[in-house]
Amino acid sequence: MNRRHGNQSVVVGRDEQRNVVEESIVGVVVIVHDFEKSGPGKSASVQIYSGTELDPSTGNGKTSKKAKLKEWRSKKKNDGSRISNYKIKLKVDKGFGSPGAFVITNEHKHKFYLKSAFLQIPKLHPQIIHFDCNSWVYPFNVADTPRVFFSNTSYIPSQTPRPLVELRKEELIKLRGDGKRENKEWERIYEYDYYDELSRHELGESSSHPYPRRGRTVQHPNSDGSMELQKCVPPDERMRQSKVKEIVSRSVEAALQFLIPTLKAQHYTTNHFNSFVELGRFFWAQKPKNMAQLDQWTTLKLQKFIPQNLYPHILSQKDDFIYPHPHLLKENKRVWMDDDEFARQMLAGTNPVRITCLHKFPPESKAKVVSTIKASDIEHNLDGLPLQQAIEDRRIFMLDHHDYLLPFLNRINSSNVFAYASRTLLFLRTDSTLKPLAIELSLPYSEAEGGEISWVYLPAPEGLEAALWQLAKAHVAANDSVYHQLVSHWLHTHAVVEPFIIATRRQLSVMHPVYKLLNPHFKDTMHINSLFRSFLLKPDGIFEKILFTGQFSMELSSELYKEWRFNEHGLPADLLKRNMATRDPDPGNLSGVQLIFPDYPYAEDGLEIWTAIKTWVKSFCSIFYRDDDSVHSDEELQAWWSEIRNVGHGHKFNESGWYEMTTLSNLVEALTTLIWTATGLHAAVNSGQYAYASYPLNRPTLCHKFIPSEGTVEYAEFLSDPNKYYLEMLPGKCETALNAALTEVLSHHAKDELYLGRMSSHSWTDNARVRHSFSVFSIELKNIEKRIAERNKDPNRKNRSGPAKIPYELLFPDTSNVSPKGGIAGKGIPNSISM
């Protein structure tokens, strides 16, 4: 053959051609695709890049020849999809080195989900290079670009093998977009947006209404038609098709179980419950056998309460089912009246993150307005302890829903709801149970005059005082329910985590060890948040229908976001802030704190989970970062942290609530806080919702009456029938039905839920030290399970189950459960905010 060199022709002989010796690299590619559609087969081709040998002409690793996929074996999955294994054989020049990345081109007519791949290096039979891909690959004629995937070996930027440096940079640039056009369904582009469609105010666009940023979404219906989502997140953030169907099915079942019987009955009766017996029957109501049984009036009402894009699925639902009675009522149907249970749920219920230890009496507002609760109201009820001594001994506690609510109440109470701001004081007995002491309910005079007026209610064993006390507890529970749903659950987990996800995708390469560490804890969160915006948070959405804050809900959460600080969001820092723990100087205590009393189930179990996470994170980071300088010099890590502070949580960039990302210890603390938020904290405030919050007598979400004052018509109504007044004050049938349906859906775990301490693949990393550290973490979580089970059996720990007889398992890891069956488990810590 002839080879041109300058202006001369050089003859290359056969002996020189033979010097180019080829070898073969073989492997397997695992692809998931729709059962009804063909797999890609030979329509997909793969080319690999060397991770060790540089091609000087391109600046990237040497490349193989392209090779087509060859189907080897295939099987149908339970969700109707098909998983296919494809063999591949790639030709490379001798001296190619070890594969570090591959490019796959989809010339098929359908997209497919690339689950994983592995390649075997020639002459090194034991050495296999793994690729955990878990990404959608769209047809080339649509996406106009092949996809790059890197091996499971992680590198901080400075240690990236030279042949992979440019590929690493190019892939990150592709993910950032330019912000100048609407993204398409197939584009893996991550850009920021505001919550401006969710409120009468433009949340996040001004300092007066700050909010975390969210991911930009595009208009696109689901291709399978299972739910016509109004908005779509980037492809790799979307839930699998079977999970979307599962959520739709649960939502439809909940609507049929609770809403339809309620709406049918409402056609003939009043909206409120007429007796406690009627309210009890509500949870056993039978759904109609088919939609043809519904009259026109009920159908129209159902359409009003059900989101439009869910309604068609109601019509086609055929399964028979009935939901279990809320766990709260299994042992004692009147336990909701018990003062000890009312107090216990502040430590072990669905919102155990608001109670504080009072450090001075009387409490006062930020504006220095002193509470109207007097020493004489409570000092007789301190088991013989002087009030000042009780304060000094950390025996007085407060559930505070006062300051943040008061400025909103004039607007909130202009509609058909009646809300107070509240303070509830409690006393810690010697057996570590809490005893309610007093409830203060407050209203503002007027926006023009300022000031407030307050009423104090005290516990009583019987009579009218006892009935008034129950009314006051209901208003406190409504305050706590709204704070829980809008702040503890939505804002402090879902909303604050999303900017971290976006920044991770935009600034950290998939090769980065921090990306590898965090990725399992971000699964499905952006998609779930998109559903929250579409159904729960939007104007006239479910939250506005069931929460007393109504149309002011998102504005209220924005106001409380002003108080959020990332460095106070970790569990130890939060406990210190609420005065529920003290600093522990013992260096062996990784949490750094000591609870002021041990029988605080959320905190006691949570600190064990926190310590296990921190130990794992510290071990992981120490593998990749030698010292503080290696953290400070990591340009991807610094860009990630800067974007979180300056863009994702941009309204807080100049606040003091951020760790300086200059030391290894600060990196460990930040990552531990983030993982705790996405796992333990979310599990604690989400998974127990159906057990506790579905029953309106225990946790109403709004009240339709104030507590009556003597001399008024309302007081006369109350005197004539206290129970009737109480039931008419609570949420009506439709509000109760909608809330019960919502809490059921939110409390559900997916059928194949992945819990903390488990990974979706055994080959998720090629680093043996990382795998060993993770196995130590998993073993510790199993040990924590045993310790939690022992604590729940201890009769001296009365807050572990309380009068309701519900063992505290919301932070039970359930790592041992390798095959979760889904449902309302009430235990298990999901690996991410996936509901």
ChimeraX attribute file (.defattr): number of C-alpha atoms within 10 A of each C-alpha:
attribute: neighborCount
match mode: 1-to-1
recipient: residues
	/A:1	8
	/A:2	10
	/A:3	10
	/A:4	9
	/A:5	8
	/A:6	7
	/A:7	6
	/A:8	9
	/A:9	10
	/A:10	12
	/A:11	10
	/A:12	11
	/A:13	10
	/A:14	9
	/A:15	8
	/A:16	8
	/A:17	10
	/A:18	9
	/A:19	9
	/A:20	10
	/A:21	11
	/A:22	14
	/A:23	17
	/A:24	17
	/A:25	19
	/A:26	16
	/A:27	18
	/A:28	20
	/A:29	22
	/A:30	21
	/A:31	25
	/A:32	24
	/A:33	21
	/A:34	19
	/A:35	15
	/A:36	9
	/A:37	13
	/A:38	13
	/A:39	23
	/A:40	25
	/A:41	20
	/A:42	15
	/A:43	15
	/A:44	19
	/A:45	20
	/A:46	22
	/A:47	19
	/A:48	27
	/A:49	29
	/A:50	24
	/A:51	25
	/A:52	18
	/A:53	21
	/A:54	20
	/A:55	14
	/A:56	10
	/A:57	8
	/A:58	10
	/A:59	14
	/A:60	21
	/A:61	29
	/A:62	25
	/A:63	22
	/A:64	22
	/A:65	14
	/A:66	18
	/A:67	17
	/A:68	20
	/A:69	21
	/A:70	19
	/A:71	18
	/A:72	13
	/A:73	11
	/A:74	15
	/A:75	12
	/A:76	14
	/A:77	12
	/A:78	8
	/A:79	14
	/A:80	13
	/A:81	17
	/A:82	19
	/A:83	21
	/A:84	22
	/A:85	21
	/A:86	21
	/A:87	20
	/A:88	22
	/A:89	20
	/A:90	19
	/A:91	19
	/A:92	23
	/A:93	15
	/A:94	13
	/A:95	13
	/A:96	23
	/A:97	18
	/A:98	22
	/A:99	25
	/A:100	23
	/A:101	23
	/A:102	21
	/A:103	17
	/A:104	22
	/A:105	22
	/A:106	26
	/A:107	19
	/A:108	18
	/A:109	16
	/A:110	17
	/A:111	21
	/A:112	21
	/A:113	19
	/A:114	20
	/A:115	18
	/A:116	21
	/A:117	22
	/A:118	20
	/A:119	23
	/A:120	20
	/A:121	20
	/A:122	16
	/A:123	10
	/A:124	8
	/A:125	8
	/A:126	9
	/A:127	12
	/A:128	17
	/A:129	21
	/A:130	23
	/A:131	24
	/A:132	21
	/A:133	21
	/A:134	15
	/A:135	19
	/A:136	22
	/A:137	22
	/A:138	25
	/A:139	22
	/A:140	19
	/A:141	11
	/A:142	16
	/A:143	17
	/A:144	11
	/A:145	15
	/A:146	17
	/A:147	18
	/A:148	19
	/A:149	24
	/A:150	24
	/A:151	23
	/A:152	23
	/A:153	19
	/A:154	21
	/A:155	16
	/A:156	21
	/A:157	20
	/A:158	13
	/A:159	11
	/A:160	17
	/A:161	17
	/A:162	16
	/A:163	23
	/A:164	23
	/A:165	17
	/A:166	14
	/A:167	18
	/A:168	21
	/A:169	14
	/A:170	12
	/A:171	16
	/A:172	17
	/A:173	14
	/A:174	14
	/A:175	19
	/A:176	18
	/A:177	16
	/A:178	13
	/A:179	13
	/A:180	6
	/A:181	7
	/A:182	11
	/A:183	21
	/A:184	17
	/A:185	20
	/A:186	17
	/A:187	17
	/A:188	21
	/A:189	25
	/A:190	25
	/A:191	21
	/A:192	18
	/A:193	16
	/A:194	17
	/A:195	22
	/A:196	14
	/A:197	14
	/A:198	21
	/A:199	17
	/A:200	13
	/A:201	17
	/A:202	17
	/A:203	23
	/A:204	21
	/A:205	17
	/A:206	11
	/A:207	12
	/A:208	14
	/A:209	20
	/A:210	24
	/A:211	31
	/A:212	26
	/A:213	27
	/A:214	26
	/A:215	24
	/A:216	21
	/A:217	23
	/A:218	15
	/A:219	13
	/A:220	14
	/A:221	15
	/A:222	15
	/A:223	10
	/A:224	9
	/A:225	9
	/A:226	19
	/A:227	18
	/A:228	14
	/A:229	18
	/A:230	16
	/A:231	17
	/A:232	22
	/A:233	27
	/A:234	23
	/A:235	18
	/A:236	19
	/A:237	19
	/A:238	20
	/A:239	18
	/A:240	12
	/A:241	16
	/A:242	16
	/A:243	16
	/A:244	17
	/A:245	17
	/A:246	15
	/A:247	18
	/A:248	18
	/A:249	19
	/A:250	19
	/A:251	21
	/A:252	23
	/A:253	25
	/A:254	25
	/A:255	25
	/A:256	27
	/A:257	25
	/A:258	26
	/A:259	29
	/A:260	24
	/A:261	21
	/A:262	26
	/A:263	23
	/A:264	19
	/A:265	14
	/A:266	16
	/A:267	13
	/A:268	8
	/A:269	12
	/A:270	11
	/A:271	17
	/A:272	19
	/A:273	22
	/A:274	15
	/A:275	13
	/A:276	15
	/A:277	9
	/A:278	10
	/A:279	18
	/A:280	15
	/A:281	11
	/A:282	20
	/A:283	19
	/A:284	14
	/A:285	17
	/A:286	17
	/A:287	20
	/A:288	16
	/A:289	13
	/A:290	14
	/A:291	16
	/A:292	10
	/A:293	11
	/A:294	17
	/A:295	11
	/A:296	10
	/A:297	11
	/A:298	20
	/A:299	16
	/A:300	12
	/A:301	17
	/A:302	22
	/A:303	13
	/A:304	11
	/A:305	19
	/A:306	20
	/A:307	16
	/A:308	12
	/A:309	14
	/A:310	19
	/A:311	17
	/A:312	15
	/A:313	16
	/A:314	19
	/A:315	13
	/A:316	11
	/A:317	15
	/A:318	12
	/A:319	9
	/A:320	11
	/A:321	12
	/A:322	15
	/A:323	16
	/A:324	13
	/A:325	17
	/A:326	18
	/A:327	19
	/A:328	22
	/A:329	19
	/A:330	13
	/A:331	12
	/A:332	12
	/A:333	14
	/A:334	13
	/A:335	20
	/A:336	22
	/A:337	14
	/A:338	14
	/A:339	18
	/A:340	18
	/A:341	23
	/A:342	24
	/A:343	23
	/A:344	25
	/A:345	18
	/A:346	21
	/A:347	22
	/A:348	28
	/A:349	26
	/A:350	27
	/A:351	25
	/A:352	19
	/A:353	22
	/A:354	18
	/A:355	22
	/A:356	20
	/A:357	24
	/A:358	22
	/A:359	19
	/A:360	12
	/A:361	15
	/A:362	12
	/A:363	18
	/A:364	14
	/A:365	11
	/A:366	10
	/A:367	7
	/A:368	8
	/A:369	12
	/A:370	12
	/A:371	16
	/A:372	17
	/A:373	22
	/A:374	12
	/A:375	12
	/A:376	9
	/A:377	14
	/A:378	17
	/A:379	16
	/A:380	13
	/A:381	18
	/A:382	18
	/A:383	12
	/A:384	9
	/A:385	14
	/A:386	12
	/A:387	19
	/A:388	16
	/A:389	11
	/A:390	19
	/A:391	18
	/A:392	12
	/A:393	13
	/A:394	19
	/A:395	24
	/A:396	27
	/A:397	24
	/A:398	23
	/A:399	21
	/A:400	20
	/A:401	20
	/A:402	21
	/A:403	17
	/A:404	16
	/A:405	23
	/A:406	19
	/A:407	17
	/A:408	21
	/A:409	21
	/A:410	18
	/A:411	12
	/A:412	21
	/A:413	16
	/A:414	9
	/A:415	13
	/A:416	11
	/A:417	18
	/A:418	20
	/A:419	27
	/A:420	28
	/A:421	23
	/A:422	27
	/A:423	22
	/A:424	24
	/A:425	24
	/A:426	24
	/A:427	25
	/A:428	20
	/A:429	13
	/A:430	10
	/A:431	12
	/A:432	17
	/A:433	21
	/A:434	25
	/A:435	22
	/A:436	23
	/A:437	22
	/A:438	24
	/A:439	24
	/A:440	22
	/A:441	23
	/A:442	23
	/A:443	22
	/A:444	20
	/A:445	13
	/A:446	12
	/A:447	12
	/A:448	7
	/A:449	8
	/A:450	9
	/A:451	12
	/A:452	12
	/A:453	10
	/A:454	16
	/A:455	15
	/A:456	19
	/A:457	21
	/A:458	18
	/A:459	20
	/A:460	13
	/A:461	9
	/A:462	9
	/A:463	8
	/A:464	13
	/A:465	14
	/A:466	15
	/A:467	19
	/A:468	20
	/A:469	21
	/A:470	22
	/A:471	24
	/A:472	26
	/A:473	24
	/A:474	26
	/A:475	28
	/A:476	25
	/A:477	23
	/A:478	25
	/A:479	28
	/A:480	23
	/A:481	23
	/A:482	22
	/A:483	25
	/A:484	21
	/A:485	22
	/A:486	21
	/A:487	21
	/A:488	25
	/A:489	21
	/A:490	20
	/A:491	22
	/A:492	23
	/A:493	24
	/A:494	24
	/A:495	20
	/A:496	23
	/A:497	24
	/A:498	24
	/A:499	23
	/A:500	24
	/A:501	24
	/A:502	27
	/A:503	24
	/A:504	26
	/A:505	20
	/A:506	23
	/A:507	25
	/A:508	25
	/A:509	26
	/A:510	23
	/A:511	20
	/A:512	21
	/A:513	23
	/A:514	23
	/A:515	18
	/A:516	18
	/A:517	16
	/A:518	19
	/A:519	16
	/A:520	18
	/A:521	22
	/A:522	22
	/A:523	20
	/A:524	21
	/A:525	24
	/A:526	29
	/A:527	24
	/A:528	20
	/A:529	23
	/A:530	23
	/A:531	17
	/A:532	18
	/A:533	18
	/A:534	20
	/A:535	20
	/A:536	20
	/A:537	24
	/A:538	21
	/A:539	21
	/A:540	16
	/A:541	20
	/A:542	22
	/A:543	26
	/A:544	18
	/A:545	20
	/A:546	23
	/A:547	26
	/A:548	27
	/A:549	29
	/A:550	19
	/A:551	23
	/A:552	20
	/A:553	25
	/A:554	27
	/A:555	21
	/A:556	19
	/A:557	23
	/A:558	22
	/A:559	16
	/A:560	20
	/A:561	21
	/A:562	15
	/A:563	7
	/A:564	15
	/A:565	15
	/A:566	19
	/A:567	16
	/A:568	16
	/A:569	21
	/A:570	22
	/A:571	25
	/A:572	25
	/A:573	20
	/A:574	17
	/A:575	26
	/A:576	18
	/A:577	15
	/A:578	17
	/A:579	18
	/A:580	22
	/A:581	22
	/A:582	16
	/A:583	14
	/A:584	14
	/A:585	10
	/A:586	11
	/A:587	8
	/A:588	8
	/A:589	11
	/A:590	16
	/A:591	22
	/A:592	17
	/A:593	20
	/A:594	20
	/A:595	19
	/A:596	16
	/A:597	16
	/A:598	12
	/A:599	21
	/A:600	23
	/A:601	27
	/A:602	25
	/A:603	23
	/A:604	17
	/A:605	23
	/A:606	21
	/A:607	22
	/A:608	19
	/A:609	26
	/A:610	25
	/A:611	20
	/A:612	23
	/A:613	27
	/A:614	23
	/A:615	20
	/A:616	22
	/A:617	23
	/A:618	19
	/A:619	18
	/A:620	21
	/A:621	21
	/A:622	15
	/A:623	13
	/A:624	18
	/A:625	17
	/A:626	11
	/A:627	14
	/A:628	15
	/A:629	12
	/A:630	16
	/A:631	22
	/A:632	17
	/A:633	14
	/A:634	18
	/A:635	16
	/A:636	19
	/A:637	23
	/A:638	18
	/A:639	16
	/A:640	19
	/A:641	23
	/A:642	18
	/A:643	21
	/A:644	24
	/A:645	22
	/A:646	13
	/A:647	17
	/A:648	27
	/A:649	23
	/A:650	20
	/A:651	22
	/A:652	23
	/A:653	16
	/A:654	10
	/A:655	9
	/A:656	11
	/A:657	15
	/A:658	17
	/A:659	15
	/A:660	13
	/A:661	19
	/A:662	17
	/A:663	16
	/A:664	20
	/A:665	16
	/A:666	16
	/A:667	23
	/A:668	22
	/A:669	16
	/A:670	23
	/A:671	20
	/A:672	23
	/A:673	23
	/A:674	21
	/A:675	25
	/A:676	26
	/A:677	25
	/A:678	27
	/A:679	27
	/A:680	30
	/A:681	28
	/A:682	26
	/A:683	30
	/A:684	30
	/A:685	25
	/A:686	26
	/A:687	29
	/A:688	28
	/A:689	28
	/A:690	27
	/A:691	22
	/A:692	24
	/A:693	25
	/A:694	27
	/A:695	27
	/A:696	25
	/A:697	22
	/A:698	23
	/A:699	24
	/A:700	28
	/A:701	31
	/A:702	30
	/A:703	27
	/A:704	18
	/A:705	19
	/A:706	15
	/A:707	22
	/A:708	17
	/A:709	12
	/A:710	11
	/A:711	8
	/A:712	10
	/A:713	11
	/A:714	16
	/A:715	15
	/A:716	14
	/A:717	13
	/A:718	21
	/A:719	16
	/A:720	11
	/A:721	10
	/A:722	17
	/A:723	15
	/A:724	17
	/A:725	20
	/A:726	22
	/A:727	22
	/A:728	18
	/A:729	23
	/A:730	25
	/A:731	26
	/A:732	20
	/A:733	23
	/A:734	23
	/A:735	24
	/A:736	26
	/A:737	27
	/A:738	23
	/A:739	29
	/A:740	24
	/A:741	24
	/A:742	23
	/A:743	21
	/A:744	26
	/A:745	25
	/A:746	19
	/A:747	21
	/A:748	22
	/A:749	24
	/A:750	20
	/A:751	14
	/A:752	12
	/A:753	21
	/A:754	23
	/A:755	21
	/A:756	24
	/A:757	23
	/A:758	19
	/A:759	13
	/A:760	10
	/A:761	9
	/A:762	10
	/A:763	16
	/A:764	19
	/A:765	21
	/A:766	17
	/A:767	13
	/A:768	9
	/A:769	13
	/A:770	20
	/A:771	16
	/A:772	13
	/A:773	18
	/A:774	21
	/A:775	15
	/A:776	16
	/A:777	22
	/A:778	21
	/A:779	16
	/A:780	21
	/A:781	23
	/A:782	19
	/A:783	14
	/A:784	21
	/A:785	22
	/A:786	13
	/A:787	15
	/A:788	23
	/A:789	15
	/A:790	10
	/A:791	20
	/A:792	20
	/A:793	14
	/A:794	11
	/A:795	11
	/A:796	12
	/A:797	18
	/A:798	20
	/A:799	28
	/A:800	25
	/A:801	21
	/A:802	21
	/A:803	19
	/A:804	23
	/A:805	18
	/A:806	21
	/A:807	18
	/A:808	24
	/A:809	27
	/A:810	28
	/A:811	30
	/A:812	25
	/A:813	28
	/A:814	22
	/A:815	24
	/A:816	16
	/A:817	14
	/A:818	12
	/A:819	11
	/A:820	18
	/A:821	13
	/A:822	12
	/A:823	15
	/A:824	20
	/A:825	16
	/A:826	25
	/A:827	18
	/A:828	27
	/A:829	29
	/A:830	27
	/A:831	26
	/A:832	27
	/A:833	26
	/A:834	23
	/A:835	23
